Amino acid sequence: MRDSRQLTLTFGLLVALAACKKPAPEAPVPEPAVAPPLAAAGPLDEKWTWRAVSFSKAIALEQRGRSATDCDVTCGSEGQPKWTLAACIASKDDFTFLAEDCSTVLVLLEYPKKVDGWRTAPVLRVLRNGTAVGEFSGAQLVADASRIKENGAHFRWLAGALGEKGAAPRYLSDGLGVQFEAIDGRATTLRFADVMVALAKAPAAPAARAVAGPLGPYEYEDEAGDTHFVDGLSNVPAKYRQRAHPVQGEVAVMSGAEKQKATDPASYLRSGAAMPPTPDMPAAPAQPAAVARPDDGVERNELGETPRDYAIRMGSHGRIIMPNAPKPSDPGQCAAWKAACGSNKDCCSQRCTGGACE
């Protein structure tokens, strides 16, 4: 009996020791945090709210927009976004493609807006890890300008879009990039891994035409029919740029006094200056030095010339119009009036033409 109690006690002690050596249960592994859905600050706009998927359809790019300038974008798998962006990157009608890891997003604008014409307007946007890193312009992707279809402030450039002939933009067969054709049939292939190289190698987008030729002046006509001259296309109001065109020849900027002289030859009689030369009129003879004007009551310029003297000196320069010059009406005032002449000097400051004063 005593031995039995000792065995029982010994067995109990062994069980207790074994229980003390049993490992503690592992702590529960916490569930991965799930990003909360983007909160809408207002009603969504259908045009700026859309969802695009990768080639495998395992990754999604979603934009929720309330207007053209108020959007939230997220890229990733269900409940595991790779990145988010507070900006509008495309409309529902544009073509959007994304890499399987969300590293690259390409947006082909279906109906882009012109920026100083279609050549400089962005038609393809590139995003890397949620950041806009570059864009291609119309001139970089379309070779034949005659195929572009402009309509007001927008233009068509992409085959397979807006009813244009050709295949619509699409993923490559391996899903590692996209392929599309421009409206002129020019095909372009962009791989997600090489898009940054493609951006760097692309020809520089043409700058907006600010000048034309070596001079650069432009002219345009407004609604009232008035013609305006400006230095460069960039100074033409946007609504008149389609009707603006470069000015052929030279344009001089004149002050009010210079304009008066140019349109009133009589003012040259008072100033003694030479008439400006024109293509069909040679430069005037060199102007003599100024002299003191005699006080004889006769109108003279600073060279001391009367209108008649000035006309004689300028006779070889072309026809001079002198509105204020005396024009005799009978032979009594000028013996040579309407008579034979050898030069303007014989015609009382009028012109000698064909051997007769006129």
BAFISE-944148 format. One record per residue (C-alpha): x, y, z. Coordinates in pm, whole numbers, plus 32768, in hexadecimal, padded with zeros to 4 digits. Layout:
<sites>
X / Y / Z
...
</sites>
This chain:
<sites>
8000 / 8000 / 8000
8113 / 80E6 / 805D
81CE / 8091 / 7F1B
8091 / 80D5 / 7E54
806D / 8231 / 7EE8
81D8 / 827B / 7E97
81A8 / 8212 / 7D2C
8073 / 82EA / 7D0E
8129 / 8412 / 7D9F
8254 / 83DE / 7CBC
8173 / 83C9 / 7B85
80C0 / 8509 / 7BE8
8208 / 85C0 / 7C0C
8278 / 854E / 7AB2
8132 / 85C4 / 7A14
8154 / 8718 / 7ABC
82B9 / 873E / 7A41
8254 / 86E5 / 78DD
813E / 87E7 / 78E5
8233 / 88F3 / 794F
8314 / 88AD / 7823
81F8 / 88C8 / 771C
8236 / 89F6 / 7631
814C / 8B1E / 7648
8055 / 8B45 / 7528
80C5 / 8C2D / 7408
8037 / 8D8E / 73FC
7F2F / 8DBF / 72EC
7FB3 / 8E5B / 71A6
7F08 / 8FAA / 7165
7E40 / 8FCD / 7026
7EE0 / 90B2 / 6F1C
7E5F / 9213 / 6F21
7D6D / 9263 / 6E0A
7D78 / 93C0 / 6D7A
7C2A / 946C / 6DA9
7B72 / 94C3 / 6C68
7BA2 / 9620 / 6BDF
7AA9 / 9706 / 6C7F
79D4 / 97CC / 6B91
79C0 / 993C / 6BEA
7898 / 996E / 6B03
77C8 / 98C9 / 69F3
789B / 9816 / 68EC
78A8 / 988E / 6785
7879 / 976B / 6693
796B / 97FF / 6596
7A88 / 9806 / 6693
7A36 / 96BE / 6744
7AB6 / 957C / 66A7
7B77 / 9439 / 66DE
7C86 / 9399 / 6604
7D31 / 924A / 6632
7E84 / 91BA / 65D9
7EB9 / 90B4 / 64CA
7E88 / 8F99 / 65C4
7D64 / 904E / 6667
7E09 / 9013 / 67BA
7E5E / 9185 / 67ED
7D6A / 92A4 / 67D6
7D8C / 941A / 67AA
7C63 / 94DC / 682B
7C10 / 964C / 681A
7AF4 / 96ED / 68D7
7AB3 / 984E / 6864
79C8 / 9961 / 68C8
7A3E / 9A4E / 67B5
7B58 / 9A75 / 66B7
7C3B / 9AFA / 67CB
7BC5 / 9A34 / 68FB
7C1B / 98BF / 68E8
7CB2 / 97A8 / 69BA
7D74 / 9690 / 690D
7DE7 / 9544 / 699D
7EA7 / 9425 / 68FD
7ECF / 92C6 / 6987
7E20 / 9180 / 69D0
7CE7 / 9159 / 6AA0
7D24 / 91FB / 6BF3
7E99 / 9228 / 6BB1
7EDB / 9370 / 6AFC
8039 / 93A9 / 6A73
800C / 9521 / 6A62
7F07 / 9632 / 6A6E
7EF8 / 9785 / 69C6
7E1D / 98B6 / 69FA
7DFB / 9926 / 688E
7D34 / 98DE / 6753
7E0B / 9819 / 665D
7D07 / 97C6 / 6553
7B99 / 97D4 / 64FA
7AB8 / 96A6 / 64CE
7ADF / 96BE / 6353
7C5D / 96B2 / 634F
7D26 / 9570 / 6326
7DE0 / 950E / 6464
7EDC / 93F1 / 6486
7FA6 / 9380 / 65B6
80C5 / 9297 / 6607
8086 / 9166 / 66E6
8143 / 9207 / 6806
80A0 / 9360 / 67DF
81F6 / 93F4 / 6795
8190 / 9487 / 6644
804A / 951A / 65C5
8012 / 9593 / 6460
7EE9 / 9672 / 6409
7E91 / 96AC / 629A
7DAB / 97D9 / 627C
7C8B / 978A / 6196
7C2D / 98F2 / 613C
7D41 / 99DC / 61B9
7D2B / 9B52 / 61D2
7E0B / 9C2A / 60F9
7F25 / 9CF4 / 6195
7F99 / 9DF8 / 609A
7F29 / 9CFA / 5F94
7F26 / 9B7E / 5F92
809E / 9B50 / 5F65
80F7 / 9BBE / 60C5
7FC5 / 9B2A / 6172
7FFF / 99FB / 6257
7F61 / 98BB / 61CD
8005 / 97B1 / 62AB
8056 / 97D2 / 641D
814F / 96FE / 64DF
813D / 96BD / 6657
8240 / 9602 / 6726
81DF / 958A / 6883
80C8 / 9687 / 689B
818C / 97B0 / 6818
8168 / 9854 / 66C1
82C0 / 9841 / 661F
8288 / 98A7 / 64B5
81AB / 98B9 / 6384
81B3 / 9896 / 620C
812A / 99AB / 612C
805D / 998C / 5FF0
8184 / 99D8 / 5F0B
8253 / 98C5 / 5FB1
8157 / 97B4 / 5F60
80B2 / 982C / 5E1C
8185 / 9848 / 5CE0
8084 / 98C2 / 5BE1
7FF4 / 9A0D / 5C56
7EED / 9A08 / 5B43
7E3E / 98E2 / 5BEC
7DFF / 999B / 5D32
7C90 / 99FA / 5D5C
7C67 / 9B3E / 5E1A
7B1A / 9BA0 / 5EAF
7B1A / 9CE7 / 5F6C
7BF4 / 9CC8 / 60A1
7C27 / 9B4F / 6079
7CB0 / 9A5F / 5F73
7CAD / 98F1 / 5F0C
7DF9 / 983C / 5EF1
7DC1 / 96D2 / 5F58
7D51 / 95AD / 5E7F
7C38 / 94DB / 5F0B
7BB1 / 95FE / 5FD8
7A7F / 96D8 / 5F9C
7A1D / 9602 / 5E72
7B6B / 9625 / 5DBE
7BDF / 94FA / 5CF1
7CE0 / 940C / 5D80
7D18 / 9339 / 5EB6
7CE6 / 93D7 / 600A
7E0F / 93F2 / 60FA
7E58 / 92A3 / 61A3
7F45 / 91DF / 6281
8060 / 911F / 61DB
802D / 8FA7 / 61CA
8118 / 8F77 / 62F4
8074 / 908C / 63BE
81BC / 9144 / 63E9
815B / 927D / 6328
8063 / 9317 / 6237
803D / 9348 / 60C2
7F72 / 944C / 6005
7F5A / 94F9 / 5EB5
7F37 / 9669 / 5E6C
7E2E / 96E8 / 5D7E
7F2E / 96EA / 5C63
7F7B / 9578 / 5C94
80C3 / 95A8 / 5D4F
80E8 / 948A / 5E4A
818B / 94B4 / 5F9F
81F0 / 93AB / 609C
8244 / 940F / 6200
82C0 / 9313 / 6302
828B / 936E / 646D
83F7 / 9322 / 64C1
847A / 93FD / 63A7
838C / 9524 / 63B1
8483 / 960A / 6463
8586 / 95C3 / 6356
8480 / 9607 / 624B
8432 / 9757 / 62EC
85A1 / 97B5 / 62F2
85D7 / 9753 / 6186
8499 / 97F0 / 60FD
84D3 / 9921 / 601D
849D / 9A65 / 60D6
8338 / 9ADE / 60C0
8320 / 9C0C / 5FDB
8303 / 9D55 / 6093
81D8 / 9E32 / 6055
821D / 9F15 / 5F2F
8270 / A061 / 5FCD
8316 / A0FC / 5E9D
8319 / A0C4 / 5D28
8454 / A0E3 / 5C5D
8568 / A1D2 / 5CC6
847B / A2ED / 5D22
835A / A240 / 5DD1
8239 / A337 / 5DAD
80D6 / A2AD / 5D8D
7F95 / A353 / 5D25
7E30 / A2F3 / 5D76
7CD5 / A383 / 5D4D
7BDE / A3A0 / 5E6C
7A61 / A389 / 5E64
7A45 / A4F9 / 5E10
7B1C / A4CC / 5CDA
7C42 / A58C / 5D6C
7D9D / A50D / 5D13
7E9F / A4ED / 5E28
8018 / A4B5 / 5E11
80D2 / A407 / 5F2D
822D / A37B / 5F67
81FB / A203 / 5F5D
80D9 / A111 / 5F59
80E0 / A0F5 / 60D3
806A / A260 / 60E7
7F37 / A218 / 6013
7E01 / A1DF / 60ED
7DB1 / A06A / 60F4
7C60 / A094 / 6048
7D05 / A13D / 5F19
7E33 / A055 / 5EEC
7D89 / 9F7F / 5DE5
7D62 / A0AE / 5D04
7EB5 / A14E / 5D4E
7FCF / A138 / 5C52
8136 / A1B4 / 5C33
816B / A30F / 5BA3
822C / A30C / 5A5E
8338 / A41A / 5A48
83AC / A50F / 5B51
82E2 / A5B9 / 5C5C
8357 / A6F9 / 5D01
82D5 / A77D / 5E4C
82A0 / A8F6 / 5E39
824B / A9F8 / 5F3B
8121 / AADC / 5F0C
81FE / ABF5 / 5E83
82AA / AB08 / 5D90
815B / AA84 / 5D1A
80E4 / ABEA / 5CDD
8217 / AC31 / 5C0B
81E8 / AAF2 / 5B44
8081 / AB48 / 5AEC
80A8 / ACC1 / 5AC0
81BD / AD19 / 59C7
817B / AE8B / 5A05
8211 / AE63 / 5B5F
835F / AE1B / 5AB8
8355 / AF73 / 5A1D
8345 / B008 / 5B76
8452 / AF26 / 5C09
8547 / AF19 / 5AE8
8567 / ADA0 / 5B10
8581 / ACBB / 59E6
8460 / ABDC / 5980
8499 / AA70 / 59E7
8505 / A991 / 58C6
841A / A888 / 583C
8460 / A75A / 575B
840A / A822 / 5623
849C / A96A / 569F
8614 / A99A / 56D7
86A0 / AA37 / 580F
8697 / ABB0 / 5817
87D1 / AC81 / 57E2
8899 / ACD0 / 5919
87FF / ADEB / 59DC
88CB / AF30 / 59DF
8930 / AFCC / 5B27
8831 / B0AE / 5BCE
8852 / B223 / 5B93
87C1 / B359 / 5C31
866C / B3AB / 5B9F
8645 / B50F / 5B1A
8533 / B5DB / 5BB9
847B / B629 / 5A76
8322 / B5A2 / 5AD1
8344 / B47B / 59E3
82FE / B31D / 5A6A
8449 / B260 / 5A7B
84CF / B129 / 5B21
8609 / B11F / 5BFB
86DC / B107 / 5AC0
8654 / B254 / 5A4B
8595 / B1AC / 592D
8445 / B21F / 58B1
8351 / B112 / 5841
83C9 / B151 / 56DE
853B / B12C / 573E
84EE / AFEC / 57F9
8430 / AF5B / 56D1
854F / AFAB / 55E7
864A / AF02 / 56CD
856D / ADD2 / 56F2
8510 / ADC6 / 5583
85E8 / AC98 / 553A
8558 / ABDD / 5663
83FE / ABB7 / 55CF
82B5 / AC6D / 55C5
828D / AD55 / 56EF
812E / ADB6 / 5758
8116 / AF11 / 57E7
7FAF / AF57 / 584D
8005 / B0B6 / 58C0
80DA / B11C / 5798
804F / B234 / 56BD
7FB7 / B1B1 / 557D
7F8A / B2CD / 547F
7E4A / B2C8 / 53BC
7EAD / B3B3 / 52A4
7FE7 / B412 / 51E7
7FF2 / B560 / 529A
8061 / B4BA / 53DA
8169 / B3E0 / 5339
81EB / B419 / 51DD
8244 / B2A6 / 51BE
80ED / B221 / 522B
8085 / B109 / 513C
81A6 / B169 / 505A
82CF / B0A4 / 4FD8
83D0 / B055 / 50E2
851C / AFAF / 5110
8508 / AF6B / 5289
842B / AFA2 / 53B5
84DD / B0EE / 53EA
8429 / B177 / 52B9
82D2 / B119 / 5341
82A5 / B1ED / 547B
82E9 / B0CA / 5563
8201 / AFE2 / 54A3
826D / AEAE / 53E2
8304 / AEBB / 5284
827C / AD88 / 51CE
82B1 / AD3C / 505F
8342 / AE94 / 5020
8212 / AF4E / 50AA
81B7 / AFD4 / 51FF
8095 / AF29 / 52A9
</sites>
